[in-house]
Amino acid sequence: MKLPIIHGYIDRRILVNFTADPQVVQRIIPAPFRPKVYKDKAIVGICLIRLKHIKPKGFPDLLGISSENGAHRIAVEWDEDGVTKEGVYIPRRDTSLRLNTLVGGRIFPGKHYLAKFNVKEGNGHYHVSFTSSDNTSISVDAKKSDSLGSSSIFENLEEASAFFEKGALGYSPNGKKYEGLNLQTYTWQVQPLDVQQVHSSFYENETLFPKGTIQFDNALLMTDIEHEWRSIKNKTANEV
């Protein structure tokens, strides 16, 4: 049984974003989803998020749990009841909390892989890395910046912020269904990060992303955000 509303705090959220060939991305996402194309590019990325005081809404914070988590995200669109909707398709989720691996697909959406995280933060610098139970690995080194970077596909921070704010609906695979979750932040505020190093074994897998079809674009930081997770209707193979 899924909890209707989960409440907590985003202590730190790093979004590392890439541009990719839409035709390549289409091959790795299921129907009814399709890549959300922005200036002729698909947008994919990594979310590295530390959650605190996660518990059913209305419960005291002291009963909440905390964890480090990683998610691979792909910006998508789909048609539903004659309306085009948008959000993210999340092909995999990784977590430091064993509980999440046990209840993933029952309380929280999608299968979760147990991962060992290494996090170092201070003076505006961030290092987040993990290796998961199936040897999937991610590593990011970044520092706070005053600008998005001239090589980004987005013209400015405001444009990038608006794009990613619309990715509140997320779907994760679990067997023959895609389980949905809606992120509702009480405030939405991002700041740019300057990335010195980024590694993702998923996005560097040339079987999925042939050489030259994916490129780093930008990174964004969110901190101290109160939020809610709300379950939404799952999609099944019958809808494909």
C-alpha positions as CSV (number, residue, x, y, z in Angstrom):
1,M,0.0,0.0,0.0
2,K,1.4,3.3,-1.0
3,L,1.5,6.3,1.3
4,P,-0.6,9.1,-0.1
5,I,1.7,12.0,1.0
6,I,5.3,11.9,2.2
7,H,6.8,15.0,3.7
8,G,10.4,16.0,4.3
9,Y,13.3,18.2,3.5
10,I,15.7,18.3,0.6
11,D,18.9,19.1,2.4
12,R,21.0,19.1,-0.8
13,R,20.1,18.4,-4.4
14,I,22.5,18.5,-7.3
15,L,21.2,18.2,-10.8
16,V,23.9,17.4,-13.4
17,N,22.5,17.8,-16.9
18,F,23.5,16.6,-20.3
19,T,22.3,17.1,-23.9
20,A,21.8,14.0,-26.0
21,D,20.7,12.9,-29.4
22,P,16.9,12.5,-29.2
23,Q,16.9,9.4,-31.4
24,V,19.4,7.7,-29.1
25,V,17.3,8.6,-26.1
26,Q,14.1,7.3,-27.7
27,R,15.6,3.8,-27.9
28,I,16.2,3.5,-24.2
29,I,12.8,4.8,-22.9
30,P,9.5,3.0,-23.2
31,A,6.3,4.1,-24.7
32,P,4.2,6.1,-24.0
33,F,7.2,8.4,-23.2
34,R,9.2,10.3,-25.7
35,P,12.1,12.6,-25.2
36,K,11.3,16.3,-24.4
37,V,13.3,18.0,-27.1
38,Y,14.8,21.4,-26.4
39,K,16.6,23.2,-29.1
40,D,16.9,19.9,-31.0
41,K,18.4,18.1,-28.1
42,A,17.1,15.6,-25.5
43,I,17.9,16.5,-21.9
44,V,19.1,13.8,-19.5
45,G,20.9,13.9,-16.2
46,I,21.7,12.8,-12.7
47,C,20.0,13.8,-9.5
48,L,22.1,13.5,-6.3
49,I,19.8,14.3,-3.4
50,R,20.1,14.1,0.4
51,L,16.8,13.8,2.1
52,K,16.0,14.4,5.7
53,H,13.1,13.8,8.0
54,I,11.2,11.8,5.4
55,K,7.9,10.4,6.9
56,P,4.2,10.5,6.3
57,K,2.8,14.0,6.4
58,G,1.7,15.0,9.8
59,F,4.2,12.8,11.6
60,P,6.8,14.6,13.7
61,D,10.3,15.1,12.2
62,L,12.0,12.9,14.8
63,L,10.2,9.9,13.3
64,G,11.6,10.6,9.8
65,I,14.5,8.9,8.0
66,S,17.4,10.4,6.1
67,S,19.3,9.1,3.1
68,E,21.6,9.9,0.2
69,N,20.1,9.0,-3.2
70,G,21.0,9.1,-6.8
71,A,18.6,9.0,-9.8
72,H,19.2,9.0,-13.6
73,R,16.6,11.2,-15.2
74,I,15.4,11.8,-18.7
75,A,13.1,14.7,-19.6
76,V,10.1,13.3,-21.3
77,E,6.6,14.1,-22.7
78,W,3.6,11.8,-23.2
79,D,0.0,12.2,-24.3
80,E,-2.7,11.6,-21.7
81,D,-6.5,12.2,-22.1
82,G,-5.8,14.3,-25.2
83,V,-3.2,16.5,-23.4
84,T,0.5,16.6,-23.7
85,K,2.2,16.2,-20.3
86,E,5.8,16.4,-19.2
87,G,8.0,15.1,-16.5
88,V,10.9,12.7,-16.2
89,Y,11.5,9.0,-16.8
90,I,13.9,7.6,-14.2
91,P,15.5,4.3,-15.5
92,R,17.2,3.6,-12.2
93,R,17.4,4.8,-8.6
94,D,20.2,4.3,-6.1
95,T,20.1,4.8,-2.3
96,S,22.3,4.6,0.8
97,L,19.3,3.4,2.9
98,R,18.6,-0.3,2.9
99,L,15.0,0.3,3.8
100,N,14.5,2.0,0.5
101,T,15.7,-1.1,-1.4
102,L,13.2,-3.2,0.6
103,V,10.1,-0.9,0.1
104,G,11.0,0.4,-3.4
105,G,8.1,-0.6,-5.7
106,R,5.7,-0.9,-2.7
107,I,5.9,2.4,-0.8
108,F,8.4,4.4,-2.8
109,P,8.2,4.1,-6.6
110,G,10.6,1.8,-8.6
111,K,13.3,-0.6,-7.7
112,H,16.2,0.9,-5.6
113,Y,19.7,-0.3,-5.7
114,L,21.8,-0.2,-2.5
115,A,24.8,2.0,-3.0
116,K,27.8,3.2,-0.9
117,F,28.1,6.9,-1.0
118,N,31.1,9.2,-0.4
119,V,30.1,12.8,0.3
120,K,32.4,15.7,1.1
121,E,31.1,19.3,1.3
122,G,32.4,22.6,2.5
123,N,33.2,26.2,1.5
124,G,30.9,25.9,-1.5
125,H,32.6,22.8,-2.8
126,Y,30.8,19.4,-3.3
127,H,32.0,15.9,-3.9
128,V,29.4,13.2,-4.3
129,S,30.1,9.7,-5.5
130,F,28.7,6.3,-5.1
131,T,29.2,2.7,-6.3
132,S,26.0,0.6,-6.4
133,S,25.4,-3.1,-5.7
134,D,25.6,-3.8,-9.5
135,N,28.7,-1.7,-9.9
136,T,27.0,1.3,-11.4
137,S,29.0,4.3,-10.4
138,I,28.7,8.1,-10.3
139,S,31.2,10.8,-9.3
140,V,30.8,14.6,-9.3
141,D,33.1,17.4,-8.1
142,A,31.6,20.9,-8.3
143,K,31.6,24.3,-6.7
144,K,29.2,27.1,-6.4
145,S,29.3,29.6,-9.3
146,D,27.8,32.9,-10.3
147,S,26.8,31.8,-13.8
148,L,25.4,28.9,-15.7
149,G,28.3,28.7,-18.2
150,S,28.5,30.1,-21.7
151,S,28.5,26.6,-23.3
152,S,25.1,25.6,-21.9
153,I,22.1,25.1,-24.2
154,F,20.1,27.3,-21.9
155,E,20.5,31.1,-22.4
156,N,20.6,31.8,-18.6
157,L,19.8,30.5,-15.2
158,E,16.2,31.5,-15.3
159,E,15.6,29.5,-18.5
160,A,17.3,26.4,-17.1
161,S,15.4,26.8,-13.8
162,A,12.0,26.9,-15.6
163,F,12.8,23.9,-17.7
164,F,13.7,21.6,-14.7
165,E,10.9,22.9,-12.5
166,K,8.5,21.4,-15.0
167,G,10.0,17.9,-14.3
168,A,8.0,17.4,-11.2
169,L,6.2,14.2,-12.4
170,G,8.5,11.2,-12.3
171,Y,8.0,7.6,-13.5
172,S,10.2,4.7,-12.5
173,P,10.0,1.1,-14.0
174,N,9.0,-1.8,-11.8
175,G,8.2,-5.0,-13.7
176,K,5.6,-4.3,-16.3
177,K,4.4,-1.0,-14.8
178,Y,5.8,2.5,-14.4
179,E,5.3,3.9,-11.0
180,G,4.6,7.6,-10.6
181,L,5.5,10.2,-8.1
182,N,4.9,14.0,-8.0
183,L,7.5,16.2,-6.3
184,Q,5.9,19.4,-4.8
185,T,8.4,21.8,-3.4
186,Y,7.3,24.6,-1.1
187,T,9.8,26.9,-2.8
188,W,11.8,26.5,-6.0
189,Q,15.2,28.1,-6.1
190,V,18.4,26.9,-7.9
191,Q,21.9,28.2,-8.2
192,P,24.5,27.2,-10.8
193,L,27.4,24.9,-10.1
194,D,30.8,24.8,-11.9
195,V,31.6,21.2,-12.5
196,Q,35.3,20.2,-12.4
197,Q,34.7,16.5,-12.9
198,V,31.7,14.3,-13.7
199,H,31.5,10.5,-14.2
200,S,28.5,8.3,-14.8
201,S,28.9,4.7,-15.9
202,F,25.3,4.8,-17.2
203,Y,25.8,7.8,-19.5
204,E,29.3,6.6,-20.5
205,N,28.0,3.3,-21.6
206,E,28.6,3.5,-25.4
207,T,26.2,0.6,-26.0
208,L,23.4,3.0,-24.8
209,F,25.0,6.3,-25.8
210,P,27.4,5.9,-28.7
211,K,30.4,8.2,-28.7
212,G,29.4,11.8,-29.6
213,T,25.7,11.4,-28.8
214,I,25.8,12.9,-25.3
215,Q,27.6,16.0,-23.8
216,F,27.7,17.6,-20.4
217,D,25.7,20.9,-20.3
218,N,25.2,22.3,-16.8
219,A,24.7,21.6,-13.1
220,L,22.3,23.2,-10.6
221,L,22.1,23.2,-6.8
222,M,19.2,23.3,-4.4
223,T,19.4,23.4,-0.6
224,D,17.1,23.4,2.4
225,I,13.8,22.8,0.5
226,E,10.7,21.6,2.3
227,H,8.7,19.3,0.0
228,E,6.1,16.6,-0.4
229,W,6.1,13.5,-2.5
230,R,2.6,12.5,-3.8
231,S,1.8,9.2,-5.5
232,I,0.2,9.4,-8.9
233,K,-1.5,6.9,-11.1
234,N,0.9,4.2,-12.4
235,K,1.2,3.5,-16.1
236,T,1.2,-0.1,-17.3
237,A,2.3,-2.1,-20.3
238,N,-1.4,-2.1,-21.4
239,E,-1.2,1.6,-22.0
240,V,1.9,1.2,-24.3
